[in-house]
Amino acid sequence: MKYEIYLTPEAEEDIFQIYSFVLENDSEHNADNVVNGLKKTCLNLTSLPDRGHTPPELKQINVFNYKEIHYKPYRIIYQVINHRVYIYCIFDGRRDLQEVLESRLFR
């Protein structure tokens, strides 16, 4: 069974920010490669989206309805609801998840 993938506006903004950062600090070629890899990883969730795992930070507070997968240093946080995958955020795994979520509240 195929699942539909939905990127929230925040996840789309994350991809834009990642692209901009890599473009500014590396090259257009590498920025394109990173974004294409992120998109491919997200689209791979159309089959077997439950293969991801619960982020440890959420598990510690007994929140188990979100999962994550990785592409290079990036973490992709998502939720599966009724054969749909909602991608909420994509961020550099070297950042603290709590910090990322808190910043979302003030965006």
C-alpha positions as CSV (number, residue, x, y, z in Angstrom):
1,M,0.0,0.0,0.0
2,K,1.3,3.4,-0.9
3,Y,1.1,6.3,1.5
4,E,0.6,10.0,0.5
5,I,3.3,12.4,1.6
6,Y,2.5,15.9,2.9
7,L,5.1,18.5,3.8
8,T,3.9,21.1,6.2
9,P,4.7,24.7,5.4
10,E,7.3,24.6,8.2
11,A,9.0,21.5,6.6
12,E,9.1,23.3,3.2
13,E,10.7,26.3,4.9
14,D,13.2,24.0,6.5
15,I,14.2,22.7,3.1
16,F,14.6,26.2,1.8
17,Q,16.7,27.2,4.8
18,I,18.9,24.1,4.4
19,Y,19.3,24.9,0.7
20,S,20.2,28.5,1.4
21,F,22.7,27.5,4.1
22,V,24.5,25.0,1.9
23,L,24.5,27.3,-1.1
24,E,26.0,30.1,1.0
25,N,28.6,27.9,2.7
26,D,29.5,25.4,0.0
27,S,28.2,25.4,-3.6
28,E,25.0,25.3,-5.6
29,H,25.8,21.8,-6.8
30,N,26.0,20.5,-3.2
31,A,22.9,22.5,-2.1
32,D,21.0,20.8,-5.0
33,N,22.3,17.4,-4.0
34,V,21.4,17.8,-0.3
35,V,17.8,19.0,-1.2
36,N,17.4,16.2,-3.7
37,G,18.5,13.7,-1.1
38,L,16.1,15.0,1.5
39,K,13.2,15.0,-0.9
40,K,14.1,11.4,-2.0
41,T,14.3,10.3,1.6
42,C,10.9,11.9,2.3
43,L,9.3,10.3,-0.8
44,N,10.7,6.9,0.3
45,L,8.1,7.0,3.1
46,T,5.4,6.2,0.6
47,S,6.1,2.6,1.4
48,L,6.8,1.3,5.0
49,P,6.6,4.7,6.8
50,D,6.6,2.9,10.1
51,R,10.3,1.9,9.6
52,G,11.3,5.1,11.3
53,H,11.8,5.3,15.1
54,T,10.5,7.5,17.8
55,P,12.9,10.4,18.5
56,P,14.5,9.7,21.9
57,E,13.7,13.2,23.1
58,L,10.0,12.5,22.6
59,K,10.2,9.0,24.0
60,Q,11.5,10.4,27.2
61,I,8.3,12.4,27.7
62,N,6.1,9.5,26.6
63,V,5.2,10.9,23.1
64,F,5.2,8.0,20.7
65,N,3.1,9.2,17.8
66,Y,5.9,10.8,15.9
67,K,8.8,9.1,14.0
68,E,12.0,10.1,12.5
69,I,14.3,9.1,9.7
70,H,17.7,10.5,8.8
71,Y,19.4,11.7,5.7
72,K,23.1,12.5,6.4
73,P,23.1,14.8,9.4
74,Y,19.5,15.8,8.9
75,R,16.5,14.5,11.0
76,I,13.1,14.3,9.4
77,I,10.3,14.2,11.9
78,Y,6.9,12.9,10.7
79,Q,3.6,11.3,11.7
80,V,1.6,8.7,10.0
81,I,-2.2,9.2,10.0
82,N,-4.7,7.2,7.9
83,H,-2.3,6.2,5.1
84,R,-0.8,9.7,5.0
85,V,2.6,10.8,6.1
86,Y,2.8,14.4,7.5
87,I,6.4,15.7,7.6
88,Y,6.6,18.4,10.2
89,C,10.3,19.4,10.4
90,I,13.6,18.7,8.8
91,F,16.7,19.9,10.7
92,D,20.4,19.4,11.2
93,G,20.7,16.5,13.7
94,R,23.5,18.4,15.5
95,R,20.8,20.8,16.8
96,D,18.7,20.1,19.8
97,L,15.2,18.9,19.0
98,Q,13.7,20.8,22.0
99,E,15.3,24.0,20.7
100,V,13.9,23.4,17.2
101,L,10.4,22.8,18.5
102,E,10.5,25.8,20.8
103,S,11.6,28.0,17.9
104,R,8.6,26.8,16.0
105,L,6.3,28.2,18.6
106,F,7.8,31.7,18.1
107,R,7.9,31.7,14.3
